[in-house]
Amino acid sequence: MSHTETKGALALPPLSLYIHIPWCVQKCPYCDFNSHGKQGELPQEEYVDNLLTDLDADLGYVQGRKLHSIFIGGGTPSLFDAAAIGRILDGVKARIPFCDNIEITMEANPGTLEHDDFAAYRKAGVTRLSVGVQSFSKDKLNLLGRIHGKDEATRAATLASAAGYQSFNLDLMHGLPNQSFDEAMADIDTAAALNPPHLSWYQLTIEPNTLFHSRPPQLPDDEDLWHIYQEGQKKLAALGYEQYEISAYAKPGFQCRHNLNYWQFGDYLGIGCGAHGKLTIPDEDRIVRTVKIKHPKGYIGALSHLSERTEVAREDRALEYLMNRLRLMTPIPKAEFEARTGLNASSLDEGMQSASARGLIEESEQHWTLTPKGHMFVNDLLSQFI
């Protein structure tokens, strides 16, 4: 066994569940998620049946754990009515026990509250909302292909606040087509005035297989993007939001527990079209990844919803752990690395010493901590472990 494969003890991490609902009203030009424009009535009952059958096939991965968090993403889950969402959550709870303080997030778009108001989803069991606002500028929303306007975005945030959720998130993008510095800052100010406990603030990127990739819009240049990012960071900090992840900001105590589990290399079951899972099997010293059938037509009624199961090779575990963990702003506990990868912390000595010599990381007996320079050059840091 090579030095990089030094054996530690693989432990069972917390378990989350991701549920994918693939439909949206229309596909946005920047979106590369597995989403499909809605055509006619959605097969809600049939899809929920399939989700629960899909979950049944994965129950062997639970290994006695309770569910730490659930995230219902899409597409646009708020196209499903509260009764369907309630049936999903009741079906999950009948199969896997919930932690007492489970966080259950559902994504919603301001323009898709046809079925129910946010209070109905709260009664169905959702504890946290993530509202896809993206911008409060009518012009920018049109360019992004969004189906809502500024007033609907403001109303959605107000409704989320009034509906008794433990927390809610607003999604905001910056670096939008033809966006000025003032427009980017105005979006932050408008969002902050609605007092969300959590803000996701991330830069628009042009992804392959999107309309924007085939017809690229005019984006701000690198200098303008950097100015927006730096000043936006200062503004968010002044407003009381702590950056805990590359693009996530929260008031104290309101970090998204589901996303934290992803970035800490925790476990998650993934059910629904194209959903990904990552599961640890300590007794066999294995980490596996699962992917489900991607297209709704193939998924609904399938005898097996699994499309792929792959092993995370022992020699890849350190890099995979770091690619996730380095998204967080907090120090990396060596004990966490060992428990989540089954490798000894000493297996990273060579790479960490090289990164330390370049001023990217500082090391103590218990932790590795990125320097400010390290946060700026994460890819450089990761290159030490390839």
One Martini backbone bead per residue (centre of mass of N, CA, C, O) as a GRO file, in nm:
protein
  386
    1MET     BB    1   0.095   0.037   0.024
    2SER     BB    2   0.081   0.350  -0.020
    3HIS     BB    3   0.108   0.647   0.130
    4THR     BB    4  -0.176   0.755   0.009
    5GLU     BB    5  -0.313   0.467   0.142
    6THR     BB    6  -0.332   0.512   0.423
    7LYS     BB    7  -0.498   0.374   0.685
    8GLY     BB    8  -0.810   0.422   0.820
    9ALA     BB    9  -1.133   0.509   0.960
   10LEU     BB   10  -1.429   0.451   0.835
   11ALA     BB   11  -1.718   0.656   0.870
   12LEU     BB   12  -2.035   0.749   0.954
   13PRO     BB   13  -2.207   0.993   0.832
   14PRO     BB   14  -2.425   1.199   0.773
   15LEU     BB   15  -2.773   1.197   0.652
   16SER     BB   16  -2.910   1.275   0.339
   17LEU     BB   17  -3.170   1.418   0.111
   18TYR     BB   18  -3.232   1.413  -0.239
   19ILE     BB   19  -3.494   1.578  -0.436
   20HIS     BB   20  -3.610   1.551  -0.773
   21ILE     BB   21  -3.778   1.807  -0.968
   22PRO     BB   22  -3.775   1.856  -1.326
   23TRP     BB   23  -3.979   2.088  -1.349
   24CYS     BB   24  -4.065   2.375  -1.555
   25VAL     BB   25  -4.191   2.626  -1.729
   26GLN     BB   26  -3.895   2.722  -1.826
   27LYS     BB   27  -3.597   2.737  -1.976
   28CYS     BB   28  -3.310   2.870  -1.892
   29PRO     BB   29  -3.026   3.000  -2.062
   30TYR     BB   30  -2.819   2.913  -1.799
   31CYS     BB   31  -2.925   2.619  -1.762
   32ASP     BB   32  -2.774   2.280  -1.655
   33PHE     BB   33  -2.995   2.136  -1.544
   34ASN     BB   34  -3.229   1.881  -1.481
   35SER     BB   35  -3.462   2.024  -1.696
   36HIS     BB   36  -3.823   2.061  -1.781
   37GLY     BB   37  -4.058   2.173  -1.964
   38LYS     BB   38  -4.381   2.234  -1.926
   39GLN     BB   39  -4.648   1.997  -2.041
   40GLY     BB   40  -4.901   2.033  -1.897
   41GLU     BB   41  -4.976   1.808  -1.686
   42LEU     BB   42  -4.855   1.682  -1.402
   43PRO     BB   43  -4.732   1.363  -1.268
   44GLN     BB   44  -4.753   1.358  -0.951
   45GLU     BB   45  -4.843   1.080  -0.845
   46GLU     BB   46  -4.646   0.909  -1.016
   47TYR     BB   47  -4.383   1.042  -0.917
   48VAL     BB   48  -4.412   0.980  -0.618
   49ASP     BB   49  -4.417   0.677  -0.646
   50ASN     BB   50  -4.128   0.663  -0.771
   51LEU     BB   51  -3.969   0.792  -0.542
   52LEU     BB   52  -4.039   0.570  -0.327
   53THR     BB   53  -3.923   0.332  -0.488
   54ASP     BB   54  -3.640   0.447  -0.507
   55LEU     BB   55  -3.591   0.456  -0.200
   56ASP     BB   56  -3.628   0.156  -0.136
   57ALA     BB   57  -3.361   0.070  -0.297
   58ASP     BB   58  -3.173   0.256  -0.075
   59LEU     BB   59  -3.206   0.154   0.232
   60GLY     BB   60  -2.928   0.002   0.276
   61TYR     BB   61  -2.766   0.287   0.320
   62VAL     BB   62  -2.856   0.384   0.604
   63GLN     BB   63  -2.751   0.223   0.861
   64GLY     BB   64  -2.936   0.348   1.115
   65ARG     BB   65  -3.000   0.628   1.030
   66LYS     BB   66  -3.081   0.954   1.038
   67LEU     BB   67  -3.220   1.235   0.913
   68HIS     BB   68  -3.067   1.555   0.872
   69SER     BB   69  -3.167   1.618   0.564
   70ILE     BB   70  -3.367   1.799   0.313
   71PHE     BB   71  -3.376   1.839  -0.055
   72ILE     BB   72  -3.589   2.020  -0.280
   73GLY     BB   73  -3.528   2.008  -0.623
   74GLY     BB   74  -3.438   2.152  -0.958
   75GLY     BB   75  -3.624   2.291  -1.108
   76THR     BB   76  -3.978   2.332  -0.975
   77PRO     BB   77  -4.130   2.230  -0.692
   78SER     BB   78  -4.374   2.453  -0.684
   79LEU     BB   79  -4.546   2.289  -0.902
   80PHE     BB   80  -4.610   2.135  -0.666
   81ASP     BB   81  -4.821   2.056  -0.443
   82ALA     BB   82  -4.859   2.023  -0.105
   83ALA     BB   83  -4.969   1.734  -0.112
   84ALA     BB   84  -4.727   1.607  -0.263
   85ILE     BB   85  -4.508   1.694  -0.064
   86GLY     BB   86  -4.637   1.553   0.180
   87ARG     BB   87  -4.624   1.265   0.062
   88ILE     BB   88  -4.324   1.248   0.042
   89LEU     BB   89  -4.250   1.305   0.344
   90ASP     BB   90  -4.418   1.077   0.464
   91GLY     BB   91  -4.275   0.848   0.304
   92VAL     BB   92  -3.996   0.896   0.421
   93LYS     BB   93  -4.065   0.874   0.729
   94ALA     BB   94  -4.167   0.570   0.702
   95ARG     BB   95  -3.854   0.477   0.628
   96ILE     BB   96  -3.703   0.729   0.777
   97PRO     BB   97  -3.582   0.870   1.034
   98PHE     BB   98  -3.586   1.172   1.207
   99CYS     BB   99  -3.449   1.426   1.317
  100ASP     BB  100  -3.559   1.656   1.533
  101ASN     BB  101  -3.401   1.907   1.355
  102ILE     BB  102  -3.487   1.893   1.072
  103GLU     BB  103  -3.398   1.996   0.745
  104ILE     BB  104  -3.646   2.129   0.501
  105THR     BB  105  -3.594   2.199   0.169
  106MET     BB  106  -3.742   2.429  -0.078
  107GLU     BB  107  -3.774   2.513  -0.394
  108ALA     BB  108  -3.862   2.844  -0.530
  109ASN     BB  109  -4.060   3.046  -0.744
  110PRO     BB  110  -4.218   3.345  -0.779
  111GLY     BB  111  -4.380   3.241  -1.059
  112THR     BB  112  -4.496   2.944  -0.895
  113LEU     BB  113  -4.779   3.009  -0.706
  114GLU     BB  114  -5.046   2.853  -0.799
  115HIS     BB  115  -5.129   2.638  -0.581
  116ASP     BB  116  -4.971   2.761  -0.323
  117ASP     BB  117  -4.881   2.873  -0.043
  118PHE     BB  118  -4.629   2.870   0.183
  119ALA     BB  119  -4.797   2.760   0.424
  120ALA     BB  120  -4.863   2.482   0.297
  121TYR     BB  121  -4.570   2.376   0.294
  122ARG     BB  122  -4.529   2.396   0.593
  123LYS     BB  123  -4.755   2.190   0.668
  124ALA     BB  124  -4.611   1.955   0.494
  125GLY     BB  125  -4.285   2.004   0.628
  126VAL     BB  126  -4.148   2.251   0.552
  127THR     BB  127  -3.868   2.462   0.695
  128ARG     BB  128  -3.733   2.562   0.414
  129LEU     BB  129  -3.656   2.822   0.184
  130SER     BB  130  -3.570   2.860  -0.177
  131VAL     BB  131  -3.549   3.162  -0.359
  132GLY     BB  132  -3.546   3.238  -0.713
  133VAL     BB  133  -3.455   3.553  -0.798
  134GLN     BB  134  -3.146   3.677  -0.901
  135SER     BB  135  -3.327   3.954  -0.946
  136PHE     BB  136  -3.472   4.305  -0.938
  137SER     BB  137  -3.443   4.338  -1.246
  138LYS     BB  138  -3.627   4.349  -1.522
  139ASP     BB  139  -3.407   4.333  -1.737
  140LYS     BB  140  -3.251   4.088  -1.616
  141LEU     BB  141  -3.486   3.887  -1.606
  142ASN     BB  142  -3.531   3.880  -1.908
  143LEU     BB  143  -3.243   3.782  -1.988
  144LEU     BB  144  -3.285   3.513  -1.795
  145GLY     BB  145  -3.589   3.403  -1.839
  146ARG     BB  146  -3.777   3.503  -1.632
  147ILE     BB  147  -4.126   3.489  -1.490
  148HIS     BB  148  -4.052   3.729  -1.306
  149GLY     BB  149  -4.071   4.005  -1.099
  150LYS     BB  150  -3.999   4.220  -0.855
  151ASP     BB  151  -4.270   4.198  -0.699
  152GLU     BB  152  -4.273   3.888  -0.675
  153ALA     BB  153  -4.008   3.863  -0.520
  154THR     BB  154  -4.093   4.033  -0.277
  155ARG     BB  155  -4.345   3.867  -0.205
  156ALA     BB  156  -4.209   3.595  -0.157
  157ALA     BB  157  -4.031   3.689   0.080
  158THR     BB  158  -4.265   3.784   0.261
  159LEU     BB  159  -4.413   3.511   0.275
  160ALA     BB  160  -4.181   3.348   0.395
  161SER     BB  161  -4.162   3.518   0.655
  162ALA     BB  162  -4.482   3.475   0.739
  163ALA     BB  163  -4.496   3.133   0.738
  164GLY     BB  164  -4.288   3.008   0.967
  165TYR     BB  165  -4.003   2.970   0.901
  166GLN     BB  166  -3.689   2.904   1.008
  167SER     BB  167  -3.601   2.959   0.702
  168PHE     BB  168  -3.454   3.163   0.428
  169ASN     BB  169  -3.367   3.186   0.081
  170LEU     BB  170  -3.180   3.389  -0.147
  171ASP     BB  171  -3.124   3.406  -0.488
  172LEU     BB  172  -2.823   3.550  -0.630
  173MET     BB  173  -2.689   3.730  -0.907
  174HIS     BB  174  -2.381   3.802  -1.078
  175GLY     BB  175  -2.263   3.908  -1.377
  176LEU     BB  176  -2.462   4.022  -1.569
  177PRO     BB  177  -2.589   4.133  -1.837
  178ASN     BB  178  -2.485   4.457  -1.838
  179GLN     BB  179  -2.383   4.494  -1.550
  180SER     BB  180  -2.359   4.709  -1.305
  181PHE     BB  181  -2.246   4.797  -1.007
  182ASP     BB  182  -2.508   4.932  -0.901
  183GLU     BB  183  -2.696   4.695  -0.967
  184ALA     BB  184  -2.561   4.484  -0.785
  185MET     BB  185  -2.597   4.645  -0.516
  186ALA     BB  186  -2.909   4.677  -0.531
  187ASP     BB  187  -2.974   4.377  -0.498
  188ILE     BB  188  -2.863   4.350  -0.213
  189ASP     BB  189  -3.036   4.568  -0.077
  190THR     BB  190  -3.313   4.447  -0.147
  191ALA     BB  191  -3.269   4.176  -0.011
  192ALA     BB  192  -3.192   4.277   0.279
  193ALA     BB  193  -3.471   4.423   0.333
  194LEU     BB  194  -3.609   4.122   0.360
  195ASN     BB  195  -3.448   3.949   0.574
  196PRO     BB  196  -3.272   3.707   0.513
  197PRO     BB  197  -3.093   3.452   0.671
  198HIS     BB  198  -3.021   3.375   0.360
  199LEU     BB  199  -2.754   3.395   0.104
  200SER     BB  200  -2.715   3.357  -0.242
  201TRP     BB  201  -2.401   3.463  -0.410
  202TYR     BB  202  -2.351   3.444  -0.762
  203GLN     BB  203  -2.193   3.384  -1.054
  204LEU     BB  204  -2.232   3.398  -1.374
  205THR     BB  205  -2.216   3.109  -1.581
  206ILE     BB  206  -2.109   2.953  -1.876
  207GLU     BB  207  -2.262   2.668  -1.993
  208PRO     BB  208  -2.287   2.396  -2.135
  209ASN     BB  209  -2.585   2.334  -2.293
  210THR     BB  210  -2.673   2.637  -2.346
  211LEU     BB  211  -2.796   2.920  -2.474
  212PHE     BB  212  -2.555   3.103  -2.383
  213HIS     BB  213  -2.339   2.930  -2.530
  214SER     BB  214  -2.452   2.980  -2.826
  215ARG     BB  215  -2.548   3.289  -2.708
  216PRO     BB  216  -2.357   3.512  -2.594
  217PRO     BB  217  -2.347   3.743  -2.368
  218GLN     BB  218  -2.278   4.053  -2.225
  219LEU     BB  219  -2.025   4.071  -1.999
  220PRO     BB  220  -1.849   4.161  -1.762
  221ASP     BB  221  -1.547   4.229  -1.687
  222ASP     BB  222  -1.304   4.124  -1.475
  223GLU     BB  223  -1.275   4.392  -1.322
  224ASP     BB  224  -1.577   4.432  -1.258
  225LEU     BB  225  -1.621   4.162  -1.115
  226TRP     BB  226  -1.418   4.212  -0.884
  227HIS     BB  227  -1.554   4.467  -0.774
  228ILE     BB  228  -1.826   4.341  -0.708
  229TYR     BB  229  -1.719   4.123  -0.517
  230GLN     BB  230  -1.569   4.293  -0.306
  231GLU     BB  231  -1.807   4.489  -0.233
  232GLY     BB  232  -2.017   4.273  -0.170
  233GLN     BB  233  -1.870   4.150   0.070
  234LYS     BB  234  -1.875   4.403   0.246
  235LYS     BB  235  -2.179   4.448   0.249
  236LEU     BB  236  -2.264   4.177   0.372
  237ALA     BB  237  -2.103   4.209   0.633
  238ALA     BB  238  -2.244   4.478   0.723
  239LEU     BB  239  -2.536   4.316   0.723
  240GLY     BB  240  -2.458   4.026   0.883
  241TYR     BB  241  -2.308   3.839   0.676
  242GLU     BB  242  -2.168   3.519   0.666
  243GLN     BB  243  -1.911   3.364   0.511
  244TYR     BB  244  -1.911   2.991   0.462
  245GLU     BB  245  -1.910   2.998   0.148
  246ILE     BB  246  -1.840   3.087  -0.158
  247SER     BB  247  -2.190   3.146  -0.208
  248ALA     BB  248  -2.251   3.174   0.117
  249TYR     BB  249  -2.484   3.352   0.340
  250ALA     BB  250  -2.521   3.418   0.701
  251LYS     BB  251  -2.674   3.431   0.970
  252PRO     BB  252  -2.645   3.345   1.272
  253GLY     BB  253  -2.756   3.001   1.259
  254PHE     BB  254  -2.829   2.991   0.910
  255GLN     BB  255  -2.710   2.765   0.790
  256CYS     BB  256  -2.693   2.515   0.553
  257ARG     BB  257  -2.699   2.187   0.641
  258HIS     BB  258  -2.706   2.038   0.374
  259ASN     BB  259  -2.458   2.175   0.239
  260LEU     BB  260  -2.255   2.111   0.458
  261ASN     BB  261  -2.265   1.805   0.411
  262TYR     BB  262  -2.147   1.806   0.135
  263TRP     BB  263  -1.872   1.968   0.202
  264GLN     BB  264  -1.808   1.737   0.439
  265PHE     BB  265  -1.853   1.454   0.311
  266GLY     BB  266  -2.120   1.346   0.326
  267ASP     BB  267  -2.425   1.186   0.309
  268TYR     BB  268  -2.643   1.100   0.014
  269LEU     BB  269  -2.943   1.065  -0.109
  270GLY     BB  270  -3.078   1.011  -0.452
  271ILE     BB  271  -3.392   1.121  -0.583
  272GLY     BB  272  -3.473   1.114  -0.905
  273CYS     BB  273  -3.405   1.278  -1.177
  274GLY     BB  274  -3.059   1.261  -1.189
  275ALA     BB  275  -2.984   1.185  -0.910
  276HIS     BB  276  -2.740   1.216  -0.658
  277GLY     BB  277  -2.516   0.999  -0.472
  278LYS     BB  278  -2.344   0.950  -0.139
  279LEU     BB  279  -2.188   0.652   0.002
  280THR     BB  280  -2.111   0.478   0.303
  281ILE     BB  281  -1.916   0.156   0.370
  282PRO     BB  282  -1.733   0.060   0.627
  283ASP     BB  283  -1.725  -0.259   0.630
  284GLU     BB  284  -1.601  -0.229   0.309
  285ASP     BB  285  -1.440   0.022   0.240
  286ARG     BB  286  -1.673   0.221   0.098
  287ILE     BB  287  -1.746   0.447  -0.180
  288VAL     BB  288  -2.050   0.561  -0.332
  289ARG     BB  289  -2.208   0.637  -0.645
  290THR     BB  290  -2.520   0.774  -0.762
  291VAL     BB  291  -2.749   0.745  -1.049
  292LYS     BB  292  -3.033   0.851  -1.210
  293ILE     BB  293  -3.263   0.864  -1.421
  294LYS     BB  294  -3.305   1.149  -1.620
  295HIS     BB  295  -3.571   1.100  -1.769
  296PRO     BB  296  -3.900   1.102  -1.707
  297LYS     BB  297  -3.990   0.876  -1.906
  298GLY     BB  298  -3.781   0.665  -1.791
  299TYR     BB  299  -3.848   0.685  -1.484
  300ILE     BB  300  -4.135   0.635  -1.521
  301GLY     BB  301  -4.190   0.294  -1.446
  302ALA     BB  302  -3.938   0.185  -1.354
  303LEU     BB  303  -3.784  -0.088  -1.215
  304SER     BB  304  -3.513   0.083  -1.228
  305HIS     BB  305  -3.363   0.402  -1.134
  306LEU     BB  306  -3.086   0.316  -1.194
  307SER     BB  307  -2.789   0.410  -1.393
  308GLU     BB  308  -2.549   0.443  -1.165
  309ARG     BB  309  -2.253   0.280  -1.012
  310THR     BB  310  -1.974   0.404  -0.819
  311GLU     BB  311  -1.651   0.407  -0.720
  312VAL     BB  312  -1.438   0.546  -0.484
  313ALA     BB  313  -1.131   0.556  -0.505
  314ARG     BB  314  -0.888   0.562  -0.281
  315GLU     BB  315  -0.698   0.764  -0.451
  316ASP     BB  316  -0.959   0.985  -0.468
  317ARG     BB  317  -1.058   1.079  -0.184
  318ALA     BB  318  -0.891   1.328  -0.112
  319LEU     BB  319  -0.976   1.507  -0.351
  320GLU     BB  320  -1.281   1.493  -0.309
  321TYR     BB  321  -1.284   1.613  -0.032
  322LEU     BB  322  -1.138   1.885  -0.104
  323MET     BB  323  -1.335   1.986  -0.324
  324ASN     BB  324  -1.550   2.030  -0.104
  325ARG     BB  325  -1.415   2.156   0.163
  326LEU     BB  326  -1.295   2.423   0.012
  327ARG     BB  327  -1.573   2.584   0.012
  328LEU     BB  328  -1.509   2.635   0.293
  329MET     BB  329  -1.399   2.873   0.553
  330THR     BB  330  -1.313   2.655   0.738
  331PRO     BB  331  -1.137   2.458   0.903
  332ILE     BB  332  -0.966   2.143   0.869
  333PRO     BB  333  -1.023   1.851   1.010
  334LYS     BB  334  -0.837   1.572   1.040
  335ALA     BB  335  -1.055   1.383   1.158
  336GLU     BB  336  -1.254   1.419   0.924
  337PHE     BB  337  -1.080   1.313   0.698
  338GLU     BB  338  -1.047   1.027   0.816
  339ALA     BB  339  -1.353   0.950   0.845
  340ARG     BB  340  -1.437   1.019   0.531
  341THR     BB  341  -1.182   0.839   0.385
  342GLY     BB  342  -0.983   0.627   0.545
  343LEU     BB  343  -0.740   0.819   0.596
  344ASN     BB  344  -0.449   0.953   0.672
  345ALA     BB  345  -0.328   1.264   0.726
  346SER     BB  346  -0.030   1.194   0.631
  347SER     BB  347  -0.107   1.161   0.321
  348LEU     BB  348  -0.087   1.501   0.293
  349ASP     BB  349   0.193   1.617   0.359
  350GLU     BB  350   0.326   1.692   0.089
  351GLY     BB  351   0.105   1.886  -0.020
  352MET     BB  352   0.088   2.075   0.233
  353GLN     BB  353   0.382   2.169   0.233
  354SER     BB  354   0.369   2.299  -0.045
  355ALA     BB  355   0.133   2.493   0.019
  356SER     BB  356   0.275   2.633   0.258
  357ALA     BB  357   0.523   2.744   0.095
  358ARG     BB  358   0.297   2.920  -0.086
  359GLY     BB  359   0.073   3.042   0.122
  360LEU     BB  360  -0.215   2.857   0.132
  361ILE     BB  361  -0.136   2.720   0.417
  362GLU     BB  362  -0.214   2.615   0.753
  363GLU     BB  363  -0.067   2.424   1.030
  364SER     BB  364  -0.183   2.201   1.271
  365GLU     BB  365  -0.250   1.938   1.465
  366GLN     BB  366  -0.580   1.950   1.379
  367HIS     BB  367  -0.533   2.155   1.124
  368TRP     BB  368  -0.638   2.310   0.820
  369THR     BB  369  -0.570   2.647   0.685
  370LEU     BB  370  -0.670   2.883   0.492
  371THR     BB  371  -0.563   3.138   0.330
  372PRO     BB  372  -0.641   3.407   0.154
  373LYS     BB  373  -0.480   3.297  -0.085
  374GLY     BB  374  -0.608   3.013  -0.088
  375HIS     BB  375  -0.898   3.113  -0.160
  376MET     BB  376  -0.797   3.228  -0.445
  377PHE     BB  377  -0.617   2.931  -0.496
  378VAL     BB  378  -0.761   2.643  -0.502
  379ASN     BB  379  -0.656   2.502  -0.760
  380ASP     BB  380  -0.362   2.504  -0.673
  381LEU     BB  381  -0.403   2.332  -0.425
  382LEU     BB  382  -0.529   2.080  -0.564
  383SER     BB  383  -0.275   2.018  -0.749
  384GLN     BB  384  -0.117   1.870  -0.508
  385PHE     BB  385  -0.345   1.602  -0.537
  386ILE     BB  386  -0.312   1.478  -0.850
   0.00000   0.00000   0.00000
